Amino acid sequence: MSEHMPTQQFLESLIQEAGSITLKFFQKNFSIQEKSDNQGIVTDADIASENFIKKKIHEKFKTHSILAEESGLEKFNQENTEKEQAIWIIDPLDGTTNFSKGNPYYCISIAFGHIVEGIFQAKLAGICQPTTQSLFIAEKNKGAFLNKQKLALNDFQNFKLASIATGFSSNKDKELIQVVNTIGAIQNKSLGLRINGAAALDLALTAKGIFQGFYEIPLAPWDMAAGALLVSEAGGIVSNFLGTEFCPLRDKGIIAANKQIFPELLSIIKHHYSN
């Protein structure tokens, strides 16, 4: 195995094993701790999954940096003078609130890529929903797959019949005004808006075509990095809330949709978030 580039097989094994770890805790007794600044909760499963993922990456890729939800950024290539810096972006359990309530809508999300002049360029990504044994894998310029079956977004064009997903778990008080106004506008123009509680999995299901679009702000890099590559490799469009090139390390919000739905979804969001 190359020291510089992981294989799909390595990522598949890594993310499925992490998923199996979370299932050992699911709907059983485990401890829950509340994070500061209204950032949600963390469980024993989050910590166990993250520790496992990081251990396996360290064993194979000793110079790679890791950005993980629970432990933050660990840089192992500080002496690296190359323009491209290898980094993993990890959410060991996205949808922790769902998980803590016994809701099966949660996932593990892992993205690998390089930081080039401050911009993250995804090369390989995976999202696993352990409760349904769904494994999404995407590799740059090689497509997106669900359980080895290639994903290709269709030409769904009617926004009135579109199903759009979003979330707002960390929005409070005045921040909810834009959220509620945007939800109202999209609900009135589409078939319906869905709020599920796991952004990474919402993005994976947008790549599958279950949702015709997804948007949310604010999010963290680990919520968006893997799902963004899945959607783009399935033939969709991904941008930030300005409609420009998306970078999970820079942007706090993401819009992802098939090519036909994207323009109207972007227009609605820009209208409500520019005021």
Salt bridges, closest charged atoms under 4 A:
GLU12 OE1 - LYS148 NZ 3.03
GLU59 OE2 - LYS55 NZ 2.67
GLU69 OE2 - LYS35 NZ 3.02
GLU70 OE1 - LYS35 NZ 3.33
GLU74 OE2 - LYS54 NZ 2.55
GLU74 OE1 - HIS58 NE2 3.48
GLU139 OE2 - LYS142 NZ 3.66
ASP251 OD2 - ARG250 NH2 3.09
